[in-house]
Amino acid sequence: QVQLVESGGGVVQPGGSLRLSCAASGRFLSINVMAWYRQTPGKKREVVARISSVGSSEYEDSVEGRFTISIDSAKNTVYLQMNSLTPEDTAVYYCYAMTSNFVNYWGQGTQVTVSS
């Protein structure tokens, strides 16, 4: 069982920055992939960025160049640095992890609001 605890959400003005963190704890051998998803009311949850345990990363087109995902494998923690935020980035952001035995886990979500 894996618990994912997110932090770092909040309210920021357009053009501002936020850094999300997600720490994994519990009983597991290793984590293969960690990612950040986001969801707005009435819409499907979408992947924002994902990273493997060896640091290979991918981004959704709208955040490419603005967001950076990183991982501290020793701490089982993933980060999402979000810069140049726009109101369209407003959403609940969810942390995701897939363990080495291909089990998926989700965090509880953290609200990010971009508004002037």
TAZIKA-V311416 format. One record per residue. N is the residue number from 1. RES is the residue in three letters. SS is DSSP state (alpha for helix, beta for strand, coil for the rest). PHI is phi in whole degrees, -180 to 180 (none if undefined). PSI is psi in whole degrees, 0 to 359 (* if undefined). Layout:
# TAZIKA-V311416
N,RES,SS,PHI,PSI
N,RES,SS,PHI,PSI
This chain:
# TAZIKA-V311416
1,GLN,coil,none,138
2,VAL,beta,-123,134
3,GLN,beta,-110,133
4,LEU,beta,-114,123
5,VAL,beta,-117,118
6,GLU,beta,-98,154
7,SER,beta,-154,163
8,GLY,coil,107,355
9,GLY,coil,-71,172
10,GLY,beta,161,198
11,VAL,beta,-110,133
12,VAL,beta,-142,152
13,GLN,coil,-79,155
14,PRO,coil,-53,138
15,GLY,coil,90,351
16,GLY,coil,-84,185
17,SER,coil,-132,152
18,LEU,beta,-144,154
19,ARG,beta,-126,120
20,LEU,beta,-96,145
21,SER,beta,-127,150
22,CYS,beta,-145,117
23,ALA,beta,-107,131
24,ALA,beta,-99,136
25,SER,beta,-141,166
26,GLY,beta,123,198
27,ARG,coil,-102,110
28,PHE,coil,-161,156
29,LEU,coil,-75,306
30,SER,coil,-164,165
31,ILE,beta,-112,130
32,ASN,beta,-87,319
33,VAL,beta,-139,140
34,MET,beta,-127,152
35,ALA,beta,-155,166
36,TRP,beta,-119,131
37,TYR,beta,-117,165
38,ARG,beta,-142,156
39,GLN,beta,-148,136
40,THR,coil,-114,159
41,PRO,coil,-56,131
42,GLY,coil,82,0
43,LYS,coil,-118,159
44,LYS,coil,-73,146
45,ARG,coil,-66,132
46,GLU,beta,-123,148
47,VAL,beta,-76,137
48,VAL,beta,-100,312
49,ALA,beta,-160,150
50,ARG,beta,-139,154
51,ILE,beta,-146,141
52,SER,beta,-88,171
53,SER,coil,-66,341
54,VAL,coil,-99,5
55,GLY,coil,99,4
56,SER,coil,-76,126
57,SER,beta,-125,157
58,GLU,beta,-140,151
59,TYR,beta,-133,148
60,GLU,coil,-69,146
61,ASP,alpha,-55,319
62,SER,alpha,-70,345
63,VAL,alpha,-109,352
64,GLU,coil,-56,129
65,GLY,coil,88,346
66,ARG,coil,-111,324
67,PHE,beta,-107,147
68,THR,beta,-133,125
69,ILE,beta,-101,140
70,SER,beta,-143,161
71,ILE,beta,-138,139
72,ASP,beta,-110,94
73,SER,coil,-64,328
74,ALA,coil,-65,329
75,LYS,coil,-102,0
76,ASN,coil,51,46
77,THR,beta,-127,136
78,VAL,beta,-118,145
79,TYR,beta,-123,152
80,LEU,beta,-133,107
81,GLN,beta,-87,120
82,MET,beta,-115,117
83,ASN,coil,-116,163
84,SER,coil,50,48
85,LEU,coil,-68,145
86,THR,coil,-124,163
87,PRO,alpha,-56,334
88,GLU,alpha,-69,347
89,ASP,alpha,-85,354
90,THR,coil,-63,126
91,ALA,beta,-177,172
92,VAL,beta,-90,126
93,TYR,beta,-102,130
94,TYR,beta,-116,136
95,CYS,beta,-87,143
96,TYR,beta,-133,144
97,ALA,beta,-141,143
98,MET,beta,-121,124
99,THR,beta,-82,174
100,SER,coil,-66,341
101,ASN,coil,-99,21
102,PHE,coil,64,36
103,VAL,coil,-102,136
104,ASN,beta,-98,142
105,TYR,beta,-134,151
106,TRP,beta,-129,146
107,GLY,coil,-81,178
108,GLN,coil,-83,347
109,GLY,coil,96,147
110,THR,beta,-136,135
111,GLN,beta,-82,132
112,VAL,beta,-119,122
113,THR,beta,-123,124
114,VAL,beta,-111,111
115,SER,coil,-157,146
116,SER,coil,-91,*
